[in-house]
Amino acid sequence: MKPTIRDVAKYAGVSVATVSRYLNNSPLIAPQSVERVRQAIEALNYQPSMMARGLLHGNSYTVALVVDDSNVETYGNDYFLRIQYGLEHALAREGYYLMICHIGSKNVSTLESIVNENRIDGVVLLSELANAQVLEVLWKSKIPFVIGGRSSVEQAAWVDIDNIEAGRCATAWLLETGASEIGFLTNSFEKVFAAERYAGYKSCLEAAGLSEPACGAAKGLLTPADIAAYVEAHRDRLCRAYVASDSAIAFHFMRELTKRGVRIPEDVQVVAFDDSVLASVSEPAMTVVKIDVVSLGMAAARMLIQQLRAGEQRPEHLLLPVSIIERGSTKMRE
């Protein structure tokens, strides 16, 4: 039988009125009661009537994840799918649904429509879409929103991985293996995460009294063909170790090295970012800085829920920690 609000109250050891206050985001509920009700709802898998709540309070209990419809690669991107999973998981625990809102980077009419028609209560968008036009729509509407990824706009709320620390962590790991000539591979420094990982890489080298080697930073590695061309052009002057700004670049780079008889990790070591499928199926498997993208999505959802409960936009900023997963693309000195 489907659990009722009375079942939740009995399980949590509180009154039905207290559960109702929790469901309606009332400030008139003690913190300890909030946690007990939350645990009871999760244990019983209680699903409140969102239609009834929406009619009562004028809310939709729906959050929009804004996606760039001009970039078809987004929809098959493992990074995006894990953020979406984290968002849905955390929002569902608070009784909210997630919808996908497709907009063009220069056409925000769809976003304006769903915001102005009160079809959503809040918005999450990735940093690539947080341009002036989109932000103007959100600020003008006063709808709570959170950006997934660091934003240069201080008034906006955002959640991101600590990418500077991630770059430093990857470089420090290679230094610990005994490598001193460490290069950096990326497709573009225009992407904030790549620029920050590069900044962490450089600061770690400087802290160790090292400078970027002649075989140092390589950018413009947009396709497997670009990576193959780079390896071919530098096959006689490769660094002894590399930090790759993402696991896709590392995967194709390692494959091109192997084709040319370069041994990994004996001749060249590689550290990448994000424990994606490519990181585990590469040969050898990659040592990576773990980027917990699901946690990023969950943190963005929690930050948005706090705004929704407060009924206002809040410029909060949160950086999530990183860690190393050691695999076969690096080897500690004996």
C-alpha positions as CSV (number, residue, x, y, z in Angstrom):
1,M,0.0,0.0,0.0
2,K,1.2,3.5,-0.8
3,P,2.5,5.3,2.3
4,T,0.6,8.3,3.5
5,I,1.6,11.5,5.3
6,R,0.4,9.8,8.5
7,D,2.8,6.9,8.0
8,V,5.7,9.4,7.6
9,A,4.7,11.2,10.8
10,K,4.5,8.0,12.7
11,Y,7.9,6.7,11.4
12,A,9.6,10.0,12.2
13,G,8.0,10.4,15.6
14,V,6.5,13.8,14.8
15,S,3.1,15.2,14.1
16,V,1.3,15.3,10.8
17,A,1.5,19.1,10.9
18,T,5.4,18.9,11.2
19,V,5.5,16.7,8.1
20,S,3.3,19.1,6.3
21,R,5.5,22.0,7.2
22,Y,8.5,20.1,5.9
23,L,6.8,19.4,2.6
24,N,5.8,23.0,2.3
25,N,9.3,24.3,3.0
26,S,8.1,26.1,6.1
27,P,10.8,27.8,8.3
28,L,8.8,26.9,11.4
29,I,10.3,23.5,11.8
30,A,13.3,22.5,14.0
31,P,16.5,21.3,12.2
32,Q,16.4,17.9,14.0
33,S,12.8,17.4,12.8
34,V,13.8,18.3,9.2
35,E,16.3,15.5,9.3
36,R,14.0,12.9,10.9
37,V,11.2,13.7,8.3
38,R,13.7,13.5,5.4
39,Q,14.9,10.1,6.6
40,A,11.3,8.9,7.0
41,I,10.3,10.0,3.5
42,E,13.4,8.2,2.1
43,A,12.9,5.0,4.1
44,L,9.2,4.8,3.2
45,N,9.7,6.0,-0.4
46,Y,6.9,8.5,0.2
47,Q,5.7,10.5,-2.8
48,P,3.6,13.5,-1.9
49,S,1.0,14.7,-4.3
50,M,2.8,17.3,-6.4
51,M,-0.3,18.5,-8.1
52,A,-2.0,19.2,-4.8
53,R,1.0,21.0,-3.5
54,G,1.4,23.0,-6.7
55,L,-2.2,24.1,-6.6
56,L,-2.0,25.1,-3.0
57,H,1.2,27.1,-3.2
58,G,1.4,28.2,-6.8
59,N,4.5,26.1,-7.5
60,S,5.2,23.6,-10.2
61,Y,7.8,21.6,-8.2
62,T,9.8,21.4,-11.4
63,V,13.4,22.5,-12.1
64,A,14.7,23.1,-15.6
65,L,18.1,21.9,-16.7
66,V,19.0,24.2,-19.5
67,V,20.8,22.6,-22.5
68,D,22.3,24.1,-25.6
69,D,20.3,22.6,-28.5
70,S,23.0,23.7,-31.0
71,N,25.5,21.2,-29.5
72,V,24.3,17.7,-30.3
73,E,27.3,16.2,-28.6
74,T,26.0,17.3,-25.2
75,Y,23.3,14.6,-25.3
76,G,25.7,11.7,-25.6
77,N,28.2,13.2,-23.3
78,D,29.0,11.0,-20.2
79,Y,29.8,14.2,-18.2
80,F,26.4,15.7,-18.9
81,L,24.5,12.5,-18.2
82,R,26.2,12.1,-14.8
83,I,25.3,15.7,-13.8
84,Q,21.7,15.0,-14.9
85,Y,21.6,11.9,-12.7
86,G,23.0,13.7,-9.7
87,L,20.4,16.5,-10.2
88,E,17.5,14.2,-10.6
89,H,18.5,12.1,-7.6
90,A,18.8,15.0,-5.2
91,L,15.8,16.9,-6.5
92,A,13.6,13.8,-6.2
93,R,14.4,13.4,-2.5
94,E,13.0,16.9,-2.0
95,G,9.9,16.2,-4.1
96,Y,11.0,18.1,-7.3
97,Y,11.0,16.9,-10.9
98,L,13.7,17.7,-13.5
99,M,12.8,18.8,-17.0
100,I,15.2,19.5,-19.9
101,C,14.9,22.9,-21.5
102,H,16.5,23.1,-24.9
103,I,17.7,26.6,-26.0
104,G,20.1,28.0,-28.5
105,S,23.1,29.9,-27.2
106,K,21.8,33.1,-28.9
107,N,18.0,32.4,-28.7
108,V,16.5,32.4,-25.2
109,S,12.8,32.6,-26.2
110,T,12.1,29.1,-24.9
111,L,13.7,29.9,-21.5
112,E,11.8,33.2,-21.3
113,S,8.5,31.4,-22.0
114,I,8.8,28.7,-19.4
115,V,10.0,31.2,-16.8
116,N,7.3,33.8,-17.5
117,E,4.6,31.2,-17.6
118,N,5.6,29.9,-14.1
119,R,6.1,26.4,-15.5
120,I,9.3,26.0,-13.4
121,D,10.4,27.0,-9.9
122,G,14.2,27.0,-10.6
123,V,16.9,26.6,-13.2
124,V,20.3,24.8,-13.4
125,L,22.5,25.5,-16.4
126,L,26.0,24.6,-17.4
127,S,28.6,27.4,-17.4
128,E,28.9,27.3,-21.2
129,L,25.4,28.7,-21.5
130,A,25.7,31.3,-18.7
131,N,26.1,34.2,-21.1
132,A,24.8,37.7,-20.6
133,Q,21.6,37.1,-22.5
134,V,20.6,34.0,-20.5
135,L,21.6,35.6,-17.2
136,E,19.6,38.7,-18.0
137,V,16.4,36.6,-18.4
138,L,17.0,34.8,-15.1
139,W,17.8,37.9,-13.1
140,K,14.9,39.8,-14.5
141,S,12.5,37.0,-13.6
142,K,14.1,36.7,-10.1
143,I,13.8,32.9,-10.5
144,P,16.4,31.0,-8.3
145,F,19.2,29.4,-10.5
146,V,22.5,27.7,-10.1
147,I,25.3,27.3,-12.6
148,G,27.1,24.0,-13.0
149,G,30.7,25.2,-13.4
150,R,32.6,28.2,-12.2
151,S,31.3,31.6,-13.4
152,S,33.1,34.9,-13.6
153,V,29.9,36.6,-12.6
154,E,30.2,37.0,-8.8
155,Q,26.4,37.6,-8.3
156,A,25.6,34.2,-9.7
157,A,25.4,31.0,-7.7
158,W,27.7,28.2,-9.0
159,V,29.1,24.8,-8.1
160,D,32.3,23.4,-9.6
161,I,35.1,21.0,-9.2
162,D,38.3,22.6,-7.8
163,N,40.0,22.5,-11.2
164,I,43.1,24.4,-10.1
165,E,43.7,21.9,-7.3
166,A,43.0,19.1,-9.8
167,G,45.7,20.4,-12.1
168,R,48.1,20.7,-9.2
169,C,47.2,17.2,-7.9
170,A,47.9,15.6,-11.3
171,T,51.2,17.3,-11.7
172,A,52.3,16.5,-8.1
173,W,51.5,12.9,-8.7
174,L,53.8,12.8,-11.8
175,L,56.5,14.6,-9.8
176,E,56.3,11.9,-7.1
177,T,56.9,9.2,-9.8
178,G,60.2,10.9,-10.5
179,A,59.2,12.7,-13.6
180,S,60.5,16.2,-14.0
181,E,59.8,17.0,-17.7
182,I,56.0,17.2,-17.7
183,G,53.9,18.5,-20.6
184,F,50.2,19.6,-20.8
185,L,47.7,18.6,-23.4
186,T,44.4,20.3,-24.1
187,N,42.0,21.2,-26.9
188,S,41.6,24.8,-25.9
189,F,42.5,27.2,-23.0
190,E,39.3,29.1,-23.7
191,K,37.4,26.6,-21.6
192,V,37.5,27.6,-18.0
193,F,38.2,24.2,-16.6
194,A,41.1,23.6,-19.0
195,A,42.6,27.0,-18.2
196,E,42.3,26.3,-14.5
197,R,43.8,22.9,-14.7
198,Y,46.7,24.4,-16.6
199,A,47.1,27.0,-13.9
200,G,47.3,24.3,-11.3
201,Y,49.9,22.4,-13.4
202,K,52.1,25.5,-13.8
203,S,51.9,26.5,-10.1
204,C,52.9,23.0,-9.0
205,L,55.9,23.0,-11.3
206,E,56.9,26.5,-10.0
207,A,56.5,25.3,-6.4
208,A,58.9,22.4,-7.2
209,G,61.4,24.9,-8.7
210,L,60.7,23.7,-12.2
211,S,59.7,25.6,-15.4
212,E,57.5,24.4,-18.2
213,P,59.7,22.3,-20.5
214,A,60.2,22.9,-24.2
215,C,57.8,20.1,-24.9
216,G,55.3,21.7,-22.6
217,A,51.8,22.9,-23.4
218,A,50.1,21.7,-26.5
219,K,46.7,23.1,-27.4
220,G,44.3,22.7,-30.4
221,L,44.0,19.0,-29.9
222,L,40.3,19.0,-31.0
223,T,40.1,15.7,-32.9
224,P,41.9,12.3,-32.9
225,A,43.6,13.5,-36.1
226,D,45.0,16.5,-34.4
227,I,46.4,14.3,-31.6
228,A,47.9,11.9,-34.2
229,A,49.5,14.9,-36.0
230,Y,50.9,16.2,-32.8
231,V,52.5,12.9,-31.7
232,E,54.0,12.4,-35.2
233,A,55.5,15.9,-35.2
234,H,57.0,15.5,-31.7
235,R,57.8,11.8,-31.6
236,D,61.5,12.5,-31.2
237,R,61.0,15.3,-28.5
238,L,58.2,14.1,-26.3
239,C,58.1,14.9,-22.6
240,R,58.6,12.0,-20.2
241,A,55.2,12.7,-18.7
242,Y,51.9,14.5,-19.6
243,V,48.9,15.9,-17.9
244,A,45.9,15.7,-20.3
245,S,43.0,18.1,-19.7
246,D,40.5,15.4,-20.2
247,S,40.3,11.6,-20.6
248,A,39.3,11.7,-24.3
249,I,42.5,13.5,-25.2
250,A,44.5,11.1,-23.0
251,F,42.9,8.1,-24.6
252,H,43.8,9.1,-28.2
253,F,47.2,10.3,-27.2
254,M,48.1,7.0,-25.5
255,R,46.8,5.1,-28.5
256,E,49.0,7.1,-30.9
257,L,52.0,6.6,-28.6
258,T,51.4,2.8,-28.6
259,K,51.1,2.7,-32.4
260,R,54.6,4.2,-32.6
261,G,56.2,1.8,-30.1
262,V,56.3,4.2,-27.2
263,R,55.7,2.3,-24.0
264,I,53.4,3.5,-21.3
265,P,54.3,4.2,-18.5
266,E,58.0,3.1,-19.1
267,D,58.7,5.8,-21.7
268,V,55.9,8.3,-21.2
269,Q,53.5,8.6,-18.3
270,V,50.0,10.1,-18.6
271,V,47.6,11.5,-16.0
272,A,44.1,12.6,-17.1
273,F,40.9,13.9,-15.4
274,D,37.5,12.3,-14.9
275,D,37.1,8.6,-14.3
276,S,35.1,8.1,-17.5
277,V,34.6,4.9,-19.4
278,L,37.6,5.8,-21.6
279,A,39.8,5.9,-18.6
280,S,39.2,2.3,-17.6
281,V,39.1,0.8,-21.1
282,S,42.3,2.4,-22.3
283,E,45.5,0.3,-22.6
284,P,46.9,0.6,-20.0
285,A,44.1,2.0,-17.9
286,M,44.6,5.6,-17.0
287,T,45.7,7.2,-13.7
288,V,43.1,10.0,-13.3
289,V,42.2,12.8,-11.0
290,K,38.7,11.7,-10.1
291,I,36.0,14.3,-10.9
292,D,32.9,13.3,-9.0
293,V,30.3,14.7,-11.5
294,V,27.4,13.0,-9.9
295,S,28.2,14.8,-6.6
296,L,28.5,18.1,-8.6
297,G,24.9,17.6,-9.9
298,M,23.7,16.8,-6.4
299,A,25.4,19.8,-4.8
300,A,23.9,22.1,-7.5
301,A,20.4,20.7,-6.7
302,R,20.9,21.2,-2.9
303,M,22.1,24.8,-3.5
304,L,19.0,25.4,-5.6
305,I,16.7,23.9,-3.0
306,Q,18.1,26.3,-0.4
307,Q,17.3,29.2,-2.7
308,L,13.8,27.9,-3.3
309,R,13.2,27.6,0.4
310,A,14.5,31.2,0.9
311,G,12.5,32.4,-2.0
312,E,15.3,34.4,-3.5
313,Q,18.5,34.2,-5.6
314,R,21.7,33.8,-3.6
315,P,25.3,34.2,-4.9
316,E,26.8,31.1,-3.3
317,H,29.9,29.5,-4.6
318,L,31.1,25.9,-3.9
319,L,34.2,24.1,-5.0
320,L,34.3,20.3,-4.6
321,P,37.4,18.3,-3.7
322,V,39.3,15.9,-6.0
323,S,41.3,12.7,-5.5
324,I,43.8,10.5,-7.5
325,I,43.0,7.0,-8.8
326,E,46.2,5.2,-9.6
327,R,46.2,2.9,-12.6
328,G,48.7,1.6,-15.2
329,S,49.5,4.8,-17.1
330,T,51.9,5.9,-14.3
331,K,54.5,4.1,-12.3
332,M,56.0,5.1,-9.0
333,R,59.8,5.1,-8.9
334,E,61.3,2.1,-7.0
